[in-house]
Amino acid sequence: MRGVGTVLGLVILATVVATFARRWRMPAPSLLVLAGLGVALLPGTPQIQISPQIIALVVLPPLLYASAEEMPWRELRAVWKPVGILAIGLVLASAAAVAAVAVLVTPLSWQMAFVLGAVLASTDPVAVTALGRRLALPPRVQVLVQAESLFNDATSLVLVRVAASIAIASAAASWGAASGQFLLLAGGGTLIGAAVAGVVMLIRRRTEDPVLETVIALVTPYASYLLAEVAHTSGVTSCVVAGVILGGRGDRLTNARIRLQLHAVYGTVVFLLESVVFSLIGLALPAQVRALADGDHAWPLYALAVAATLVAVRLLWIAPLSTVVQRGGGVSRLNWRIPVVLTWAGTRGVMPLAAALSIPEVAKNGGALADRPLVLVLTTSVVVVTLVVQGFTLAPVVRASGIALEPAHTEREEVQARSRLAHAGLARLEELAELEAVPDIVLDRLRRGLNARLEDARDRLAESDGTAAATETADRVYRELRRDLITVESAELQRLYDAHRISDTTRRRLQRSLDLEEARLADV
């Protein structure tokens, strides 16, 4: 019962902090980590033990799947070469550099230093996606950062397994076997993820039941993850591949009503899981520090040295890669702002913490695995440092770089697309009018609606050019008055229901219609 109360309190804390983070326009992961750390330092706070099984089996699959679903196929195909280089080469370089620094500045043995390097080698897809939502990065830059964090986990997972086996058995590494294990993890996970996506597409094409569609969407990430783990391949890779495939075909599998419902359900799930898991990172650190030996008081300096190493190696790796890519694209003047943004966006998060917690506690000889507590503390500390320091400063770095898309650019692109859609609809109406296949009264009604959308698009384009201040004022007044009318209509609807003039079904249907209209007004 106490555990249930703790979980409930954690959910409430995380939800409140995340809500204020959105209102204050602050990075929610960074604020949640600080909130968790602050709560953990309060006297009387119960000690929370994070289970790696809970993170791996409950939290990670839906978050990874949701991140992968957002990956656009077009941009992913354009950046797959640099993504492959970063997902393998940069992970290996980061692991080697962190291990070398840890041997020099920390009391870790070389075996456990290798474990630390392997754990922290890859960026975290959950943290990268959560932080990236607030940034108006160019599409290819955004996809490059996200795709790297999604596809580098297979490399990191192999390194962690190899490093852990060396630390436990004190045996030399078999790099040939490690290469085979990487192919098994990545290749097997890819095949299983693709197979799960294929089965899900066959099922979803044959159903239009919103409840069943929602259940399938929620079960899919867990099915792909668990099937891959049972087959001793990479559950992370399987989940990511399934998400990328289904995300690219989602519009063809469901209708608009079901898409609205799935978006709302998954948005709620992702919000809760992200809020809780980032709070747990902050909550875990003080307990891990208390578990250290008395002589390890310099762990903050160790953590800063490791975090600085990760940033430096990432910059030294990305800068030459960016140079080659830009020269290959015919760019005469090299742009150093993109490597800086890509470097600063490489945060660590949930995945390294789960990997560190999965390290066995005992060695092959039956004794306790030396230095495991320090590896946990350094891993969590580096995660906290990157989420807080890089998280709070990423948006200013992006703004200072000048590569962020201006809001006016995004709005203009959307309005132009709306205008093209309205023109396409009007052209189709003219074809139907010539065929005389539709009554004139219906054609006139549809034509008025499309013309209204077209006029609205023209007005908004004029606003963006700064030539329609009066139109902007009228539009704002219209939205305010329409919201007021919607409030009145909602009250009248409730009155009709209370007076037993309409059924609950009718009330819900009409209320949803009013809600959708109000949401559209808010998006304008």
N, C-alpha and C positions, 0 to 999 in steps of 0.2 A: 504493500500500500504506500509505503514511503517512496519507493521507486516511481510509482505512478504520479505521486504528487510532485516529485522532483522534475519529471519529464514535463508535466503540465506547466509548472512554474517556468521551466526553460522555454517552452513554446510561447508563453505569454510575454516573457522578457524579450525574446527574439523578435516577436511580432511587433511589439511596441517600438523597439529600437529601429527595426527596419522601416516602419511606418514614418517615424520622424526623419530617418535618413532620406527618404524620398521627398518629404516636405522641405527639408533643408538643402536638398540637392547635393547631398554628400554621398560618397561611395559606401553603400550598405555593408559590404564585407569588412571594410576597415573599421567602421563604427561598431559593428557587431563583435569583432575581435576585442576591441577595447572595452566594450560593455561586459563581455564575458570575463575578461581579465580583472576588471574592477569588482565584479560580483564575487569572484573567487578569492579576492584579497580581503573581503569583509569578514569579520569574526562571526563564527557560527555557521558559515556556509558549508553545507555537506560536501564531502570530497566525491567527485564524480570520476569514475573509471570509464574510459572510452573503450568499448569493445571493437577490435578490428573486424570481427564478423558482422556486427551491426552496421558499421560504416560500409563495408564491402557489399553486403547482401541487401541492405535496406535503403541506404542513402545514395550510394554512387550510381546504380543503374538508371533511375529516372533522371538524375541530373545530367549524366553523360548523354543519355538518349535525347533529352531536350536540347542540349547544346548541339548535338549532331544534326538534329532536325532543322536547325536554323542555318545549316551550311548550304549555301547556294551552289548548285552543280557548275554553273558557268564559271564563276570565279575560282572554284576549287580546281577545275581542269587547267586554269591558267597559271596556277601557282604550285602545281604538284611537284615539280622538280626542286625548287627551294625548300618546300615542306619536307620532302624526303631527305634532303641534306641535313636540315636542322633536326629532324626526328631521329636520325642515327648519328651523324657526325658530331653535332653539338652536344648531344647527351653523353657520348663517350668522352668528349673533351671536358665537359663540366665535371663528370665523375672523377676523371683523373686529376684535374686541378684541385678539386675540393679534397680529395684523398691526400694529395701532396701537402696542401696547406694544413690540413688537420694533423698530419704526422709531425709537421714542424712546430706548430703553435699550441697543440693540445696534448694531453697525456694519453690519447688513444693509441692503441697498437695499430700497426699498419693494416691488419685485417679489419679491425672495426672502423678505421679511417676509410677503407675501401667501401665498407657497408654504408657509412655516412654519405660518401660521394655518390654511390648508386641511388640512395634514397632521394637525394636532393637534385639529381641530375635533370629531371624533366620538369617542365612547367606544368601548371595545374589547369585542366580545362574548366573546372567549376569556377575557380577564382577568375580566370581570364574572361570567361563569358559574362560573369556577374559584373565585373568592372567595365567590360567593353560596351555594355548596354547604354551607358551614359555618354559615350563618346561618338562623335560624328566623324569617324575615320573613313577614308576612301574605301570602297568595297574590297578591293584586293588586299589592302593592308589589314583590314579587319579579318578577312578570311585567312590570310597567312598566319596571323597570330593564333586564331582559334584552331585552325587545322593542325598547326604544329603541336599545340597543347593536347589535341585529341589523339594524334597518331604517334606521339613519341613515347607513349606509355609502355608499348610492347618492348622497346629497347630498354627502358628503365627497369621494367619488371624482370627481364632476363638478367640484367646486371645485379639487381637485388638478390635474386635467387643464387647466382654464382657467388656473390660476396658473402651471403649468409652461410652458404655451404663451406666456404673457406674459413670463416670465423668459427663455425661450429666444429669442423673436423680438423682444422689447422692443416689442410692439404692444399697442394698446388692446384691452380685453376686449369681446367681443360678447355681451352678456347675453341677447339674444334667442336666439342660437345656443346659449348655455349652457343656457337653459331647454329648448330642443328636445333637447339632448343628455341632460339629466336625464330627460326623458320617455322617450327611447329606452333609456337604461340601465335605469331602474327598470321601465318597462312591458315592455320586451323581456325583461328578466331574469325578471320575474314570469310571463310567458307560457311561457317555456322551462322554468322550474322546475315550473310546473303540468303542462306536457306530459310532462316526465320522470317526475313523480310518478304521472301517470295510466298511463303505460306500465309502470312498475314495479309498480303495483297489479295490473294485468292479469296480469303474469307471476307474481307471488307468490301470487295466488289459485289458480294452476294447478299449483303445485308444493309438495311437502312434504319435499323433499330438504334436510336440514340444511346440507350442504356448498354446494349451489347457493344456498340462501337466504343463507348467510354471504357468498358471493362477490357476490351481488347487492347486499347491504347495504353492502359495502365499496366497490363500484364506483359506486353511485348518486351520492354527493356529487361524485366526480370527473367523472362523465358530465354532471351538471347544470352544473357549473362550466365545464368545457371547451367544451361546446356553446354556452353563453352567450358565452364569450369569443371563440369563432370567429365568432359572429354579431355581434360588436362591441357586445354589451350587457353588463350587469353580471353577472359570474359569481358574485359574493358574493350578490346578490339572488336569483339563480336557485337557488343552493344552499340559501339560507335558506327560500325558498318551498317547495322540494321537501321539506325537513326538517319544516317545520310541517305540511304536508298529510299526509305519511306517518306522522309521529309521532302525529297525531290519529286515525289509522286502523290503527295497528300491531297492536292486539289482535285486529282482525278478519281480519288477513292471515295469521297464523301460529298454530300451536298452542303449548302451554306448553313443550314440550321445545325447540322451535326458539327461542322467546323467551329461555329460559335461556341457550342457546348464544350467541345474538346479543348478549345483555347482557354476557356474559363476554368475548366477542371485542372488542366495541366499547369496553368498559371498559378493556381492556388497551391498545388502540390510542390512545385518548384520553389515558390516563395517560402513556404513553411520549412522545407528541407534545407534550403540555403541558409535561412535565418538561424535554424537550430545548429547546423554543422559549423558555421563560422563562430557562433557563440561558444560551442564546445572547444574550439581551438584555444580561445582565451581562457576558458575555465580549466583546461587541462594543464597549463603551464605551471602554476604555483604548486600543484600536487607533485608534478614531476621533479621540480626543483627540490622539494622537501625530501624526495627519495634519493637524492645525490649523496655521495660521501662528503664528509666534512671538509675535505681538502679541495673540493672543486668549486671554489668561490669565484674563479675567473671565467665562469661559463659565459657571462655577457660579452666579454671581449672575444672569446672564441666564436660566438655566434656572429658578431659583427664582422670578424675576419672572414668567415665562411660566406656570409651574405655578400660582402664586397667582392670576393673571389667569383661568385656566380655572376654578378653584374659585369665584372671586368672581362671574364671569359666570353660571355654572351656578346658584348660589344666587339671584342677582338675577332669573333667568329662571324658576326653578322655584317660588319663593315666591309670586309673584302667580298663577301657574297653579294652584298648590295651593289658594290662597284661593278662586279662582273655582269650582274643582271641588267644594270642600267646601261653599260656599254654595249651589251648584246642587243639591247632595245634601241640603239642608235642615239642615246642621250649624250649630247656634247658636254654639258656642264653637270657634274655629279652633284647629287642632292644628298647631303649628310644628315638631313633632318629625319628621314625615314629610318635609318639605322638606329638613331637615338630613341625614337618612339618605340621601335620594335624591341630594343633592349630593355627599356623601362617597363614595357608591358609584360615582360616574362616573369610573372609572380608565381610563387609556390602556394600550395593550399592543402586541400583535403587529401589528394592522392599521396603526397610524401608522408603525411601523418599516418595514413592507413598502412603504407609500406613499412614505416618504422615500427608501428605497433605489432606488425606481423612477424617481426624478428623473434626467433625462439628465445626463451629465457634460460635454457640450459645448453651446455656444450655436449659434445659426444661422450665425454668422460663422465657425465652426470653432474658436474659442478655448474654453478651459476655462470652464465655467459658474462665475462668481464666487460665493463664499460658500456653495457646496454643502456643503463639509466642515463649516462651522459649523451649517448647517441639520441635518445628520445628527447632530452632537454634541448640539444642543439637543433634537432629537426624542428621541433615546435617553435623554438625561438626564431629561427630563420624564417619560418612561415609567418610568424607574427610580424617580424621586421619588414618583410616584403609586402605583406598585406597593408600594414599601416603606413610605412614610409612611401612605397611606390603607389599604393592605393590612393592616398590623399594627394599625391603630387602628380599623378598620371594626367589628369585633366589639364592642369596648368602647363605641363610639358607639351601636351598635344596642341594646346592653344598657342604656345610660344613657337612651336615648330611651323605653324602656318599651313599644315597639311589637312587640318580638319575641314570638313564641308560646312560652309556657312548655312544657317537655317534658311536664308532666302533662297539658296541654291536648291535645297531639298524641297522646299515648298513650291518653287517654280516648276521643278521637274514633275511633282505630283499633279499640279494644276494643269500643266500641259498634257499629261497623260489623261486626266479627266476630260479635257477638251477633245482629244482624239477619240476617246470612247464614245462621247456624245455624237461626234460626227459620224462614227461608224454605225451607231444606232439609227441616226436620221437617214443615212444612206439605205439601210435595210428597210426602213419604213417606206421610202420612196419606191423601192422595188415591189413591196407588197401592195402599195397603192396602184401601181401600174397593172399588176395582175388582178386587181379588184377582188382579192381573196379575203379581205378583212373589211368589216363595216366602217364607213367613214367616221362615225362617232368614236369608234375605238382608236382609229388612226389619229384623229385630232387630239384625243386625250393623251396618247403616248407621245405625239409630237410636241405638245405643250410641255410635258415633263422634261423631255430631252432638251428642248430649247431653253427651259429654265436652268438646267444644269450647265448648258453652254454659256449662257449669260453670266452665271455665277463664276464660271472659270475665267471668262474675260475680265470680269470685275476684279477678281483676285490677282490676275496677271497685271492689271493696271495698278493695283495697290502696290505690288512688288516693285513697279517702276516709279512709284512715288507720285503718281498723277491722279489719284482718286481718293483724296482725303475724305471728301464728303461721302463717297460710297462706303468707305471703311466705317465711318461714323454710323451711317444708316444700317450697315450690316450688323454692327455691334448692338445697336438699339433693337434691331429685329430679333437677334438671338436672346437678348435679355427679356424682351416681351414674350417670346415664344416659350422660354423656360418658365416664366410666370404663368402663362396659360396652361402649360403642362402640369404645373403644381395644382392649379384650379381643377383641371380635368381629372387628375389623380384623386383629389378629394371628393369630387362628384362621383367618381367610379366607386370609391369606398362607401359613399353614402348609399348608392344604389344597392350595393351588396348587403350593407347592414339592414336596409329596408326590405330585403328578400325580393328585390326586383330582378336580380340577375343571379345566375349560378356562379359557383366558385371557378368553374372552367372558363366561363366568359370573362370573369374578372381577371384571371391570370393572363388570358390571351391578350386582352386589351391593355393590361398594365405592362406586359412585355413590349407591346408595340410602342407605348409611350416611353418606356425605358430606352428602347433602341433609338428613338428620335432624339431623346435628350442626350444620349451618348454621341450621336452624330453632331449635334450642336456643339458639344464640348470639344470634338475633334477638329472643328472648323477653325 
